[in-house]
Amino acid sequence: MKAAVSLSSVQSFLLCRTPPRWVEWAVQNPTLLLIDHANCEKKAASTALNLMYRYVEHHALLQKLSRLAREELRHFEQVIAIMKARGVEYSQLTASRYAGMLRQRARTHEPGRLVDTLLIGAIIEARSCERFAALAPVLDAELGSFYMSLLQSEARHYTEYLKLAHQVATGEEIHTRLVDLLKYEQTLIETPDEEFRFHSGVPHD
């Protein structure tokens, strides 16, 4: 059996914790939290599938991301079931700036594009894991328990993206790119956003 990835290892990978102001914002916006969480699970599955279509020559990538996509879709089904039970209508939301702006930092040439996309995937999964841990103690018992149940899978997804990156790049290249990407991710997390989203920064004063 594979060893579980600890929350502390995820937190040490990221350069900052979720600010308390964001957690307070989330508690004030439970409907938006659920809707955007559902969107995030769909997008995570879509990202995995897009990589599978783009890089068909990478057998390990196809195997790992096929399983990851199925798991993300299962999480999506769980979120929309909770929404239905709570009478939350699944309305359209604009996308958070977070993932899109991170992906703008990716190199455009190969194999750099693949390496950066995998590293960005690892960062997003790590942040999702860290946010579930921050939210679980302050939400109602049902939702808090559900978010705790997602921690291990999100942490595993983070390590799987990192392992795939190590299969296509040197440790030195990965370290260099992570320095840049993680610093930028910290900026996105700690600076203000106009609208609350699962991966948004802090609210404006």
Contacts in CASP RR format, 6 or more apart in sequence:
PFRMAT RR
TARGET T0000
AUTHOR 0000-0000-0000
METHOD contacts of the structure
MODEL  1
MKAAVSLSSVQSFLLCRTPPRWVEWAVQNPTLLLIDHANCEKKAASTALN
LMYRYVEHHALLQKLSRLAREELRHFEQVIAIMKARGVEYSQLTASRYAG
MLRQRARTHEPGRLVDTLLIGAIIEARSCERFAALAPVLDAELGSFYMSL
LQSEARHYTEYLKLAHQVATGEEIHTRLVDLLKYEQTLIETPDEEFRFHS
GVPHD
4 152 0 8 1.000
4 155 0 8 1.000
5 152 0 8 1.000
5 155 0 8 1.000
5 156 0 8 1.000
5 158 0 8 1.000
5 159 0 8 1.000
6 155 0 8 1.000
7 129 0 8 1.000
7 130 0 8 1.000
7 133 0 8 1.000
7 151 0 8 1.000
7 155 0 8 1.000
9 155 0 8 1.000
10 126 0 8 1.000
10 129 0 8 1.000
10 130 0 8 1.000
10 155 0 8 1.000
10 158 0 8 1.000
11 17 0 8 1.000
11 130 0 8 1.000
11 133 0 8 1.000
13 126 0 8 1.000
13 158 0 8 1.000
13 182 0 8 1.000
14 123 0 8 1.000
14 126 0 8 1.000
14 127 0 8 1.000
14 130 0 8 1.000
14 182 0 8 1.000
14 185 0 8 1.000
14 186 0 8 1.000
15 182 0 8 1.000
15 183 0 8 1.000
15 185 0 8 1.000
15 186 0 8 1.000
16 186 0 8 1.000
16 189 0 8 1.000
16 190 0 8 1.000
17 130 0 8 1.000
17 134 0 8 1.000
18 130 0 8 1.000
18 131 0 8 1.000
18 134 0 8 1.000
18 189 0 8 1.000
19 189 0 8 1.000
19 190 0 8 1.000
19 201 0 8 1.000
19 202 0 8 1.000
21 202 0 8 1.000
21 203 0 8 1.000
22 189 0 8 1.000
22 200 0 8 1.000
22 201 0 8 1.000
22 202 0 8 1.000
22 203 0 8 1.000
23 134 0 8 1.000
23 135 0 8 1.000
23 138 0 8 1.000
25 196 0 8 1.000
25 200 0 8 1.000
25 202 0 8 1.000
25 203 0 8 1.000
26 33 0 8 1.000
26 135 0 8 1.000
26 138 0 8 1.000
26 196 0 8 1.000
27 138 0 8 1.000
27 139 0 8 1.000
28 196 0 8 1.000
29 196 0 8 1.000
30 139 0 8 1.000
30 143 0 8 1.000
31 88 0 8 1.000
32 93 0 8 1.000
32 196 0 8 1.000
32 197 0 8 1.000
33 135 0 8 1.000
33 196 0 8 1.000
33 198 0 8 1.000
34 79 0 8 1.000
34 82 0 8 1.000
34 83 0 8 1.000
34 86 0 8 1.000
34 88 0 8 1.000
35 83 0 8 1.000
35 88 0 8 1.000
35 90 0 8 1.000
35 91 0 8 1.000
35 93 0 8 1.000
36 93 0 8 1.000
36 96 0 8 1.000
36 196 0 8 1.000
36 197 0 8 1.000
36 198 0 8 1.000
37 79 0 8 1.000
37 198 0 8 1.000
38 76 0 8 1.000
38 79 0 8 1.000
38 80 0 8 1.000
38 83 0 8 1.000
38 90 0 8 1.000
39 93 0 8 1.000
39 95 0 8 1.000
39 198 0 8 1.000
40 128 0 8 1.000
40 198 0 8 1.000
40 199 0 8 1.000
41 72 0 8 1.000
41 73 0 8 1.000
41 75 0 8 1.000
41 76 0 8 1.000
41 79 0 8 1.000
42 72 0 8 1.000
42 73 0 8 1.000
42 76 0 8 1.000
43 99 0 8 1.000
44 68 0 8 1.000
44 69 0 8 1.000
44 72 0 8 1.000
44 124 0 8 1.000
44 125 0 8 1.000
44 157 0 8 1.000
45 68 0 8 1.000
45 69 0 8 1.000
45 70 0 8 1.000
45 72 0 8 1.000
45 73 0 8 1.000
45 76 0 8 1.000
47 121 0 8 1.000
48 65 0 8 1.000
48 66 0 8 1.000
48 68 0 8 1.000
48 69 0 8 1.000
48 72 0 8 1.000
49 65 0 8 1.000
49 69 0 8 1.000
51 61 0 8 1.000
51 65 0 8 1.000
51 114 0 8 1.000
51 117 0 8 1.000
51 118 0 8 1.000
52 61 0 8 1.000
52 62 0 8 1.000
52 65 0 8 1.000
52 66 0 8 1.000
52 69 0 8 1.000
55 61 0 8 1.000
55 62 0 8 1.000
55 114 0 8 1.000
56 62 0 8 1.000
58 164 0 8 1.000
58 167 0 8 1.000
58 168 0 8 1.000
60 164 0 8 1.000
60 167 0 8 1.000
61 164 0 8 1.000
61 167 0 8 1.000
64 160 0 8 1.000
64 163 0 8 1.000
64 164 0 8 1.000
65 164 0 8 1.000
68 157 0 8 1.000
68 160 0 8 1.000
71 153 0 8 1.000
71 157 0 8 1.000
75 150 0 8 1.000
75 153 0 8 1.000
78 146 0 8 1.000
80 90 0 8 1.000
82 88 0 8 1.000
82 142 0 8 1.000
82 143 0 8 1.000
82 146 0 8 1.000
83 89 0 8 1.000
83 90 0 8 1.000
93 197 0 8 1.000
94 195 0 8 1.000
95 197 0 8 1.000
96 193 0 8 1.000
96 197 0 8 1.000
96 198 0 8 1.000
96 199 0 8 1.000
96 200 0 8 1.000
97 188 0 8 1.000
97 193 0 8 1.000
97 200 0 8 1.000
98 124 0 8 1.000
98 188 0 8 1.000
98 197 0 8 1.000
98 199 0 8 1.000
98 200 0 8 1.000
98 201 0 8 1.000
99 120 0 8 1.000
99 124 0 8 1.000
99 199 0 8 1.000
101 184 0 8 1.000
101 188 0 8 1.000
102 120 0 8 1.000
102 123 0 8 1.000
102 124 0 8 1.000
102 181 0 8 1.000
102 184 0 8 1.000
102 185 0 8 1.000
102 188 0 8 1.000
103 117 0 8 1.000
103 120 0 8 1.000
105 116 0 8 1.000
105 120 0 8 1.000
105 180 0 8 1.000
105 181 0 8 1.000
105 184 0 8 1.000
106 112 0 8 1.000
106 113 0 8 1.000
106 116 0 8 1.000
106 117 0 8 1.000
106 120 0 8 1.000
107 113 0 8 1.000
107 115 0 8 1.000
107 116 0 8 1.000
111 168 0 8 1.000
111 169 0 8 1.000
112 169 0 8 1.000
114 168 0 8 1.000
115 165 0 8 1.000
115 168 0 8 1.000
115 169 0 8 1.000
115 173 0 8 1.000
115 174 0 8 1.000
115 177 0 8 1.000
116 177 0 8 1.000
116 181 0 8 1.000
118 161 0 8 1.000
118 162 0 8 1.000
118 164 0 8 1.000
118 165 0 8 1.000
118 168 0 8 1.000
119 161 0 8 1.000
119 162 0 8 1.000
119 165 0 8 1.000
119 174 0 8 1.000
119 177 0 8 1.000
119 178 0 8 1.000
119 181 0 8 1.000
120 181 0 8 1.000
121 158 0 8 1.000
121 161 0 8 1.000
122 158 0 8 1.000
122 159 0 8 1.000
122 161 0 8 1.000
122 162 0 8 1.000
122 165 0 8 1.000
123 158 0 8 1.000
123 181 0 8 1.000
123 182 0 8 1.000
123 185 0 8 1.000
124 199 0 8 1.000
125 154 0 8 1.000
125 155 0 8 1.000
125 157 0 8 1.000
125 158 0 8 1.000
125 161 0 8 1.000
126 154 0 8 1.000
126 155 0 8 1.000
126 158 0 8 1.000
127 185 0 8 1.000
127 189 0 8 1.000
127 199 0 8 1.000
128 150 0 8 1.000
128 154 0 8 1.000
128 198 0 8 1.000
128 199 0 8 1.000
129 150 0 8 1.000
129 151 0 8 1.000
129 154 0 8 1.000
129 155 0 8 1.000
129 158 0 8 1.000
131 198 0 8 1.000
131 199 0 8 1.000
132 147 0 8 1.000
132 148 0 8 1.000
132 150 0 8 1.000
132 151 0 8 1.000
132 154 0 8 1.000
133 147 0 8 1.000
133 148 0 8 1.000
133 151 0 8 1.000
135 144 0 8 1.000
135 147 0 8 1.000
136 144 0 8 1.000
136 145 0 8 1.000
136 147 0 8 1.000
136 148 0 8 1.000
136 151 0 8 1.000
137 144 0 8 1.000
139 147 0 8 1.000
162 174 0 8 1.000
165 174 0 8 1.000
166 174 0 8 1.000
169 177 0 8 1.000
188 199 0 8 1.000
188 201 0 8 1.000
189 201 0 8 1.000
190 201 0 8 1.000
190 202 0 8 1.000
191 201 0 8 1.000
191 202 0 8 1.000
192 201 0 8 1.000
192 202 0 8 1.000
192 203 0 8 1.000
192 204 0 8 1.000
192 205 0 8 1.000
193 200 0 8 1.000
193 201 0 8 1.000
193 202 0 8 1.000
193 203 0 8 1.000
193 204 0 8 1.000
194 204 0 8 1.000
196 203 0 8 1.000
END
